[in-house]
Each structure stands twice: as structure tokens, then as C-alpha cells.
Amino acid sequence: MLKTHFPIARLHRNLTVSGAFALLSGCSFYFDTGPKPELVQKVEERMQRDEDLALPDLSRAEPKTLDSAIAEFRADPKKLDLTAPPIVLEEKGTTEAVEESHALTIADARAMALTNNLDLKIALIDPSIAATVVSEEEARFDDLIFARAKYSNKDTPFLDGDVVNFKAVDKNSPLNDEIAKLGYMPQSAEQWDVEAGIMIPLRTGGTVILSTPLENKSKSRFVASDQYRSALRFSMSQPLLRDAGISTNVAGIRIARYEQQIVDLKTRLQSIRVLATVDKAYWALYAAWGELDIRRQQYEIAQQNLTMVKRRVEEGLTAAIEINRAEIGVAERMESLIVANTRLKLSQRQLLQFLNDKRYGIDTSTIMIPETSPMLVSFDFDREALARKALDGRLELLELELKLAADATKIDYLENQTLPMFMLDYSYGTQGRDTNDFGGAYGDTFTGRYDDWSVGLRLEIPLTNELRKSRLSRAVQQRLQRLTTRDLKELTVRREIYDALDTVSQNWQRIIAARQNVVLVGANYDAELKQFEEGLRTMTEVLEMLTKLGDAQMKEVRAIADYQVGLIDLAYATGTLLGYSKVDLAGLISK
């Protein structure tokens, strides 16, 4: 028995120890063969990409100046060439006394918004929250060190035992065929039970437990004894069907990481949205300044006309009724000037709300003067190339791709959950005993004289399994729904690109038409004023032409502002920003 027992014991010990170390080493790093690693790489590359839309690189022809475009328009009004390099409009002057003014570039506005915008500050907290969810999922595989100790003391009274019949070897012995009743002597027993070990959850779905129990049992009264026992135990439980496999057990981590990347994309999208909103508010302020300048110019011209009419009346060259007509013109333009001044304040207040700069209150007396010149450049865009760029770079589409990847992971997990529960249980242990101390008992565990091991299987099969099948069916339907949503979103992105391109083209043509209209109406106003001085026109007719001149100038200013907004919408439709300044959104989100 000894010759066969010891090799078997050593074989079990070697297999157990080597298997334990293999499992432990395998658990020391993260196994995850993601279903679509190229998607994760694509998202990471997109997150590191600069959000600058280089419009000149997307133009198929050399740009032309606005003057060249107007000259071509005059030569052939039916043909508009949609290109022109930047020009600087006349600087806006003001005669209104203000306490303080601040020249604000669009790059400064962006920097203030990235630093102070409250919507963006709220969004920047989301990535930190998403990171904690990933940590929670990864913590499911944390090793657990456990220990337990128990002390017991038991006093047992004298107890009656069994009745026995003696059979002596010597038939002549007086004890032969005697009947006696046994009794259990009263005892006092003290016992210490201590166990410590480590429990290791495996990414394969199983659990490994390594432990060493210790026991000390002392008895007194009549039959005294004192013994120490120890053991080394290894046990493993591994699912073979349901909950088996690395991909199944790391599904929660993988989905959490997809969700974390989705949150990062949403945060970046929120940053782009905030900056696009700030850009639009900036050009709204620009348009408000343009309107104020035009209304002030109209008012000043009306005042000059009133002065001129009064002088002509005094000289007897004009009827006195013209003074009333000129005063009506001044009053009408005073109202327009007041409205334009209020609109400027409202536009500035809206921009300051987005900037949220502590230096400027929402109702500050500081006047913000737009300093950045409008981008009066048109481009001959490749419509299909821009559409492809949008489909490749739109963060919403990348978000849908990540959600689809998370759906696929969830479906794989739920498919595994529909399988029966089939478990493999294995345990092995060695024991030792000593009558002196724990050291001797612990050393005895390595002799291999006392060992035990077991292997078992467990099986659980639901009768209907409808619960898990229903969950799987719902996940599949949700994925199909999301696939349709992706197709719809791609169609919407294409529509947004083409709408933005048409809007940009329209606004560029509006600029050319408005510039030409201003020239023509200005010439007509000068002619009307000259005829008034010759007595051929009334001041009412002069003021009507002056109003048309102001309206033409307003159309040009609005067309310029709308063209800037159209370029912003075009960049936003591709998932980027206009390149007024470099914007480090990756560094902002990683903080």
C-alpha cells in the first residue's frame, strides 16, 4: 500500500500545485479578445484628431476675390462663381460714449468658453463617472483574502452507554458471558479552529480557493488529550457551459469600456456644440454691430438732410413743408437706432452667457467689439468627399458603432446564459497531526501520509428557460433597431451636409447680390438728393431712397453673418470646427 499510495499523493500534489500556479499567473493580467478591436482603435484615433476643418484643402478650384466675383456678376448676372479670399470690412466706429470697450476675437471667445462655460463643465464630469463604472466591473475579479477563527468550550456530563456481552478467550474466565453497561465519562473540551486563505475569481468563470485550516483540541477530566491538526487545501470550481469562458466573464468590463468611450465622444461632441454655439453668438454680435452702425449712419444722414432743408427754407429755395418731412425722417431713424442699440445689448448678453467670464458680468457696461474679420471666402466643394468625411468623422455615428459593439457583446453573453449550468468541482488537501504544537502538525502535511481529493460534477437545467431566452430576444431586437437607427442617422448626416452646402452657396450669392445692390441704391440716393436740391424731388422721396439704402446695407451685413454661420454649420455637419484657432479638446476631456 505504501508503494502505491505515496506516488499517487505526489502526483496529485504536483498536478494541483502546477495547475494552481498556471491559473494564478493567467489571472495576473487582463484577457480580452474584443469582437471589434479596429473600432476601438478608430475611436481612439478620432479622439486624438484635431477638430479643424481645413476648408481650403477641400476646395477643387483656386479662390477668387470678392471684387472678382462681383465683376463677373456684373458681366454675367446669371453666373455666380462661388469663391473669394478673406477681406476685412470697414472697422466699426461708434460715437457713443462708453465706460470701457474690449476687442474680442473669436479665438478669445472660444478660450473663455472652454474655460468657463457651465454646460461644458457639467459635461466634463461625465468621463470621470464613466471611469468609475469600468473600475466597478474590473473589481469583480479582485482577489479576496479571508480568515476566520473560532473558539469553543464544551463540558459534557456522565452519559449512559451501550450494554455489552463479554466473550473471553479462556472459556473458564469469570468474565466470559458476563453482561455489562458502559458509560461515557464526563469531559471538558476546549477547541480552537483557525483558517486563512485566498479566494481568486478567474476570468474563465471559475473560482480557486487556497487555504490552510488549523485546529487545537484539548480534553481534560479522566481521559485527557491534547492534539494539533493542520491542513493545506486547494479547491476549484469551473463552469463548463453557462458562465464559462473569458469572453463571457469580461463582457461587463468590455461593455463598460464601450460606455466610457461613448461618454468621451459625447463630451467631445458637447464641446464642439458649445464652441459652434459661441461662434454663432459671436457673428450675431457682429451683425448687431453692423446694424447699429447702419442705423447710426442713417440717423446722421437724416440729421444732415434736416440741417440742409432748414438752410434752403431760410434761403427761400425750398417749401417749409419739407422741414416737417425731414423731421419725420429723423424721428423714424431715431426709433430704428434705439432698437438696434437694444439688439446689440441683447446679442452681447447672449455671448457673455456662453463665455461666463468672471471679468465681465452678464450686464457689464464693457462693450464687446468683434475683432475677427469674417471669412469671405467661397469654395468649390466636392460634395461627395465632404459627405464621406462626415460619415467618417461624425461623433454621433461613432457613438452608434460603439453601441452596436456593446450590443454584440451583450448578445454573446446572453446566448451563453441560455446554456445549462454544468460545473466541475475539484478539491485536494493534505493533513497533518501532532500532540505538541502547530509546527509539527504543519510539517506533517508535507509528508503525504494523509491526503484527500475529490472530483464532482453539477448540472442544472431550467424546465422552460423562457426568462433567459426572452432577454436574448430583446437584446437582438434592440440591436436590429439600432442598426436601422444607424442607417437613418447616416441618411440624416448626408442631408445635413447637402443642406449646409446649399446654404453656404446661397449666402455667398446673397453677399454678391447685396454688395451690388448697395452700390446701385447708393447711386440712386445721390441722384435723388441732387434732384431735391434742384427742386425736382420732395424730401419724402429722398428719405424713401435713404431707407432703401439702409435696407440694402442691412442685407449685406446679414448675408455676411449668415455666410459665417453657414460655414459653422457645414463644419459641424462634418463633426468638426472651423479653424479659427487650435482647440485641444483631447486634453480638455482627459483632465
C-alpha positions, 0 to 999 in steps of 0.5 A, a space after each residue: 500500500 505504501 508503494 502505491 499510495 505515496 506516488 499517487 499523493 505526489 502526483 496529485 500534489 504536483 498536478 494541483 500545485 502546477 495547475 494552481 500556479 498556471 491559473 494564478 499567473 493567467 489571472 495576473 493580467 487582463 484577457 480580452 479578445 474584443 469582437 471589434 478591436 479596429 473600432 476601438 482603435 478608430 475611436 481612439 484615433 478620432 479622439 486624438 484628431 484635431 477638430 479643424 476643418 481645413 476648408 481650403 484643402 477641400 476646395 477643387 478650384 483656386 479662390 477668387 476675390 470678392 471684387 472678382 466675383 462681383 465683376 463677373 456678376 456684373 458681366 454675367 448676372 446669371 453666373 455666380 462663381 462661388 469663391 473669394 479670399 478673406 477681406 476685412 470690412 470697414 472697422 466699426 466706429 461708434 460715437 457713443 460714449 462708453 465706460 470701457 470697450 474690449 476687442 474680442 476675437 473669436 479665438 478669445 471667445 472660444 478660450 473663455 468658453 472652454 474655460 468657463 462655460 457651465 454646460 461644458 463643465 457639467 459635461 466634463 464630469 461625465 468621463 470621470 463617472 464613466 471611469 468609475 463604472 469600468 473600475 466597478 466591473 474590473 473589481 469583480 475579479 479582485 482577489 479576496 483574502 479571508 480568515 476566520 477563527 473560532 473558539 469553543 468550550 464544551 463540558 459534557 456530563 456522565 452519559 449512559 452507554 451501550 450494554 455489552 456481552 463479554 466473550 473471553 478467550 479462556 472459556 473458564 474466565 469469570 468474565 466470559 458471558 458476563 453482561 455489562 453497561 458502559 458509560 461515557 465519562 464526563 469531559 471538558 473540551 476546549 477547541 480552537 479552529 483557525 483558517 486563512 486563505 485566498 479566494 481568486 475569481 478567474 476570468 474563465 468563470 471559475 473560482 480557486 480557493 487556497 487555504 490552510 485550516 488549523 485546529 487545537 483540541 484539548 480534553 481534560 477530566 479522566 481521559 485527557 488529550 491534547 492534539 494539533 491538526 493542520 491542513 493545506 487545501 486547494 479547491 476549484 470550481 469551473 463552469 463548463 457551459 453557462 458562465 464559462 469562458 473569458 469572453 463571457 466573464 469580461 463582457 461587463 468590463 468590455 461593455 463598460 469600456 464601450 460606455 466610457 468611450 461613448 461618454 468621451 465622444 459625447 463630451 467631445 461632441 458637447 464641446 464642439 456644440 458649445 464652441 459652434 454655439 459661441 461662434 454663432 453668438 459671436 457673428 450675431 454680435 457682429 451683425 448687431 454691430 453692423 446694424 447699429 452702425 447702419 442705423 447710426 449712419 442713417 440717423 446722421 444722414 437724416 440729421 444732415 438732410 434736416 440741417 440742409 432743408 432748414 438752410 434752403 427754407 431760410 434761403 427761400 429755395 425750398 417749401 417749409 413743408 419739407 422741414 416737417 418731412 425731414 423731421 419725420 425722417 429723423 424721428 423714424 431713424 431715431 426709433 430704428 437706432 434705439 432698437 438696434 442699440 437694444 439688439 446689440 445689448 441683447 446679442 452681447 448678453 447672449 455671448 457673455 452667457 456662453 463665455 461666463 467670464 468672471 471679468 465681465 458680468 452678464 450686464 457689464 457696461 464693457 462693450 464687446 467689439 468683434 475683432 475677427 474679420 469674417 471669412 469671405 471666402 467661397 469654395 468649390 466643394 466636392 460634395 461627395 468627399 465632404 459627405 464621406 468625411 462626415 460619415 467618417 468623422 461624425 461623433 454621433 455615428 461613432 457613438 452608434 458603432 460603439 453601441 452596436 459593439 456593446 450590443 454584440 457583446 451583450 448578445 454573446 453573453 446572453 446566448 451563453 446564459 441560455 446554456 445549462 449550468 454544468 460545473 466541475 468541482 475539484 478539491 485536494 488537501 493534505 493533513 497533518 497531526 501532532 500532540 505538541 504544537 502547530 509546527 509539527 502538525 504543519 510539517 506533517 502535511 508535507 509528508 503525504 501520509 494523509 491526503 484527500 481529493 475529490 472530483 464532482 460534477 453539477 448540472 442544472 437545467 431550467 424546465 422552460 428557460 423562457 426568462 433567459 431566452 426572452 432577454 436574448 430576444 430583446 437584446 437582438 431586437 434592440 440591436 436590429 433597431 439600432 442598426 436601422 437607427 444607424 442607417 437613418 442617422 447616416 441618411 440624416 448626416 448626408 442631408 445635413 451636409 447637402 443642406 449646409 452646402 446649399 446654404 453656404 452657396 446661397 449666402 455667398 450669392 446673397 453677399 454678391 447680390 447685396 454688395 451690388 445692390 448697395 452700390 446701385 441704391 447708393 447711386 440712386 440716393 445721390 441722384 435723388 438728393 441732387 434732384 431735391 436740391 434742384 427742386 425736382 424731388 420732395 424730401 419724402 422721396 429722398 428719405 424713401 431712397 435713404 431707407 432703401 439704402 439702409 435696407 440694402 446695407 442691412 442685407 449685406 451685413 446679414 448675408 455676411 453673418 449668415 455666410 459665417 454661420 453657414 460655414 459653422 454649420 457645414 463644419 459641424 455637419 462634418 463633426 468638426 470646427 472651423 479653424 479659427 484657432 487650435 482647440 485641444 479638446 483631447 486634453 480638455 476631456 482627459 483632465 
